[in-house]
Amino acid sequence: MADGAHGQRLRPHPYYDHALQANLARWNRDRLAPQRPRADWAQALEREHQMQRLELDFIEATRKAHIARAASAPREAAAFVAWFENLKETGPGQHDPLFPWLAERATLDEMRWFVEQEAAGEAGFDDLVAMAQVKMPVRAKLELARNYWDEMGRGNAKGMHGPMLEALVHAMHATPTIDATVAPSLALGNTMAAFATHRTYAYHAIGALGVIELTAPGRATQVSLALRRLKVSAKARHYFDLHAVLDVKHSEAWNREVFASIVAETPDAAPCIAEGALMRLACGAESFDAYRRHLWGGHGKAPPS
């Protein structure tokens, strides 16, 4: 951290404040786990209030950068969908050079580190969708339900997406931990958890989840190619193989059934959906930059020769 004008230590940008993001990540892990009634509920409530203040300070601080662009999103359904789809080309973090490099050049140790970062920052798409669908309009809710059912393997434990990622982590002997994860990756998971748990950000959650479906397939394809090149088993890499294909179909359905229907019914939801998408993409962009700095060294602008 740099010194301020009066010698005070300046706080890092929230995306790079590891102490903050690790604190929020541990809190999210604990508060979202099933619990039992506790005798010290009053003290626990005070702690919850303190952590929510930290969480909302973080979300509101990072939201500011995207308000103006999100406000330009159309409030007519078809035009909004077109605006949203364009984020695949113009959104933060798109076409990052990290992923072709992973596909073509990353070593097994480097891919293991990458998987650790991704797994530690994973907030659980299935649970996020389940929380996001609460009280949503029928047409959007039904599509979220179909997406959730896919995430749950359509009732088959072997097809559940979450355990597929865990299987890859195990196969690669990766050991994801909060302390060893770069701050932007933790910030990504914390942002998604905040959107899901505060109904104030219900439309933000929808935008953030939908933009994952829109932009993930290209990156998943590159990661899958890297794992294939490094001779990681087909079973272990199935998580990325699946998302390289399935998320394309999910995105088309989200655009048609979720975004179009919500904006048609509630036009003022459009900028909130847009903010959520831009904030999620910005978290990804900062994560990719941090990954490149670690893997490539220096400023992470170019891979080692």
BADOTI-262530 format. One record per residue (C-alpha): residue in three letters; x, y, z. Coordinates in steps of 0.001 Angstrom, whole numbers, padded with zeros to 6 digits, always signed. Example, Ala and Ser with C-alpha at 12.3 -4.5 7.8 and 13.67 -1.06 7.14 Angstrom:
% BADOTI-262530
ALA+012300-004500+007800/SER+013670-001060+007140/
% end
This chain:
% BADOTI-262530
MET+000000+000000+000000/ALA+001204+003506-000809/ASP+001506+006363+001678/GLY-001088+009145+001530/ALA-000457+012865+001602/HIS-000255+012915+005400/GLY+001737+009722+005798/GLN-001322+007515+006307/ARG-001342+004094+004745/LEU-003840+003880+001899/ARG-006042+000824+001684/PRO-005689-001231-001503/HIS-008533-001427-003986/PRO-011141-003831-002533/TYR-010429-006408-005248/TYR-006817-006561-004035/ASP-007419-006262-000285/HIS-006596-009848+000657/ALA-007356-009386+004354/LEU-010833-008087+003539/GLN-011617-010722+000931/ALA-010306-013591+003057/ASN-012378-012343+005996/LEU-015501-012208+003842/ALA-014749-015599+002269/ARG-014462-017305+005667/TRP-017639-015608+006837/ASN-019524-016691+003720/ARG-018293-020255+004133/ASP-019535-020344+007717/ARG-022808-018447+007375/LEU-024022-020412+004340/ALA-023366-023775+006017/PRO-026292-025502+007789/GLN-026333-024545+011461/ARG-028208-025196+014694/PRO-029716-022718+017152/ARG-027128-021171+019444/ALA-027331-019708+022926/ASP-025228-016686+022001/TRP-027540-015647+019166/ALA-027493-011979+020204/GLN-023699-011765+019954/ALA-023833-013708+016683/LEU-026336-011189+015329/GLU-023993-008324+016176/ARG-021166-010122+014382/GLU-023465-010683+011388/HIS-024283-006977+011283/GLN-020590-006025+011372/MET-019773-008403+008533/GLN-022701-007222+006432/ARG-021457-003654+006788/LEU-018062-004782+005454/GLU-019754-006718+002670/LEU-022009-003898+001539/ASP-019204-001330+001767/PHE-017242-003578-000608/ILE-020150-004089-003017/GLU-021127-000416-003142/ALA-017505+000682-003593/THR-017028-001618-006591/ARG-020489-000910-008034/LYS-019661+002755-008620/ALA-017385+001984-011567/HIS-020234+000383-013531/ILE-023263+002570-012822/ALA-022834+004814-015861/ARG-022326+002011-018388/ALA-025175-000020-016898/ALA-027481+002982-017079/SER-027038+002980-020858/ALA-028554-000507-021138/PRO-031875-000396-023025/ARG-035100-000862-021099/GLU-036857-002598-024004/ALA-036579-006389-023892/ALA-035135-007224-027332/ALA-032748-004269-027273/PHE-031578-005198-023787/VAL-030852-008774-024817/ALA-028789-007486-027753/TRP-026895-005148-025400/PHE-026290-008009-022977/GLU-025105-010414-025666/ASN-022576-007820-026810/LEU-020826-008150-023447/LYS-019322-011375-024799/GLU-017167-009162-027023/THR-016924-005886-025114/GLY-017285-006835-021456/PRO-014386-006671-018987/GLY-011952-009587-019205/GLN-013113-010969-022537/HIS-010536-012629-024809/ASP-007907-012532-022079/PRO-004537-013854-023349/LEU-004210-016066-020295/PHE-006471-018765-021692/PRO-004781-019482-025054/TRP-001532-019622-023077/LEU-003032-022161-020681/ALA-004236-024243-023618/GLU-000884-024222-025401/ARG+001910-023765-022886/ALA+001016-024088-019193/THR+002776-026836-017263/LEU+000996-029312-015013/ASP+002113-027389-011910/GLU+000850-024131-013408/MET-002513-025709-014252/ARG-002716-027145-010748/TRP-002268-023644-009324/PHE-004912-022284-011715/VAL-007401-024970-010670/GLU-006719-024198-007003/GLN-007526-020533-007590/GLU-010703-021285-009507/ALA-011913-023844-006966/ALA-011256-021611-003961/GLY-013198-018746-005563/GLU-016114-020946-006674/ALA-019318-019861-004949/GLY-021474-022810-006079/PHE-023547-022002-009158/ASP-026326-024404-008175/ASP-026889-022772-004792/LEU-026645-019286-006285/VAL-029329-020078-008856/ALA-031535-021575-006151/MET-031306-018377-004096/ALA-031697-016077-007096/GLN-035014-017595-008218/VAL-036908-016642-005050/LYS-040037-014612-005941/MET-038923-014113-009542/PRO-041630-013972-012257/VAL-042920-017332-013442/ARG-041239-017419-016860/ALA-037840-016492-015438/LYS-038287-018815-012446/LEU-039012-021787-014696/GLU-035810-021225-016696/LEU-033802-020860-013499/ALA-035354-024140-012352/ARG-034285-025869-015576/ASN-030773-024504-015170/TYR-030672-025650-011548/TRP-031839-029113-012560/ASP-028961-029342-015054/GLU-026523-028234-012346/MET-027919-031008-010159/GLY-027294-033658-012794/ARG-031032-033944-013450/GLY-031332-035946-010243/ASN-028259-038118-010837/ALA-025433-037598-008335/LYS-022823-038521-010958/GLY-024027-035690-013175/MET-023903-032939-010532/HIS-021587-030146-011614/GLY-020196-029227-008194/PRO-018757-032676-007475/MET-017276-032713-011003/LEU-015077-029742-010067/GLU-014177-031450-006809/ALA-013163-034537-008793/LEU-010819-032443-010942/VAL-009283-030861-007831/HIS-008694-034319-006363/ALA-007302-035774-009610/MET-004803-032924-009934/HIS-003775-033167-006264/ALA-004729-029521-005878/THR-005193-028039-002413/PRO-007318-024876-002644/THR-007250-022690+000463/ILE-008498-019197+001187/ASP-005097-017976+002364/ALA-003335-019138-000826/THR-005939-017698-003194/VAL-005382-014315-004838/ALA-007676-011585-003528/PRO-009584-010953-006817/SER-010615-014606-007017/LEU-011950-014428-003472/ALA-013660-011137-004366/LEU-015467-012890-007213/GLY-016969-015480-004893/ASN-017781-012850-002273/THR-019541-010685-004856/MET-021694-013581-006012/ALA-022559-014491-002408/ALA-023527-010890-001631/PHE-025801-010706-004653/ALA-027491-013977-003721/THR-028061-013208-000038/HIS-029320-009612-000270/ARG-032636-009159-002056/THR-031554-005578-002760/TYR-029258-007145-005360/ALA-031685-009776-006651/TYR-031540-008443-010225/HIS-027763-008051-009931/ALA-027582-011757-009112/ILE-029581-012587-012228/GLY-027255-010498-014392/ALA-024116-011955-012830/LEU-025270-015549-013212/GLY-026441-014993-016772/VAL-023177-013423-017874/ILE-021305-016478-016582/GLU-023360-018624-018932/LEU-022712-016142-021753/THR-018933-015863-021418/ALA-017731-019094-019800/PRO-017820-021500-022803/GLY-014823-019985-024611/ARG-012666-020056-021498/ALA-013856-023547-020570/THR-012819-024785-024021/GLN-009287-023426-023567/VAL-008964-024922-020078/SER-010225-028253-021376/LEU-007608-028178-024149/ALA-004903-027526-021549/LEU-006037-030443-019401/ARG-006244-032720-022428/ARG-002721-031701-023535/LEU-001419-032474-020045/LYS-003086-035890-020186/VAL-005561-035259-017372/SER-008176-037988-017618/ALA-011419-037405-019491/LYS-013367-038115-016300/ALA-011417-035520-014328/ARG-011707-032793-016967/HIS-015392-033441-017623/TYR-016380-030312-015657/PHE-014756-028043-018245/ASP-015700-030254-021207/LEU-019338-030016-020153/HIS-019399-026259-019578/ALA-017747-025595-022927/VAL-020916-026953-024578/LEU-023822-026796-022134/ASP-023413-023156-021151/VAL-023970-022078-024765/LYS-027474-023547-024613/HIS-028027-022152-021122/SER-027078-018656-022273/GLU-029538-018720-025161/ALA-032298-019758-022774/TRP-031348-017123-020165/ASN-031465-014378-022783/ARG-034870-015451-024056/GLU-036640-016647-020927/VAL-035010-014704-018094/PHE-033694-011361-019302/ALA-036292-010651-021963/SER-039189-011569-019694/ILE-037949-009607-016665/VAL-037129-006451-018638/ALA-040458-006624-020483/GLU-042300-006800-017165/THR-040004-004530-015115/PRO-037988-002198-017388/ASP-036280-000526-014420/ALA-034622-003849-013611/ALA-032455-003504-016725/PRO-029686-001342-015213/CYS-029519-003584-012138/ILE-029133-006696-014298/ALA-026500-004853-016315/GLU-024609-003756-013206/GLY-024532-007314-011908/ALA-023163-008600-015200/LEU-020495-005897-015423/MET-019444-006383-011805/ARG-019098-010137-012299/LEU-017040-009631-015453/ALA-014848-007065-013697/CYS-014128-009569-010916/GLY-013122-012082-013571/ALA-010916-009571-015372/GLU-009080-008690-012165/SER-008655-012388-011382/PHE-007176-013103-014816/ASP-004769-010193-014365/ALA-003683-011527-010978/TYR-003244-015006-012454/ARG-001031-013642-015238/ARG+001088-011699-012773/HIS+001659-014883-010778/LEU+002224-017211-013726/TRP+004083-014853-016060/GLY+005825-012602-013565/GLY+006216-008835-013546/HIS+003146-006937-014704/GLY+001683-010033-016373/LYS+001516-008331-019749/ALA+003372-010998-021721/PRO+004197-014656-021045/PRO+007808-015697-020472/SER+009590-016611-023674/
% end
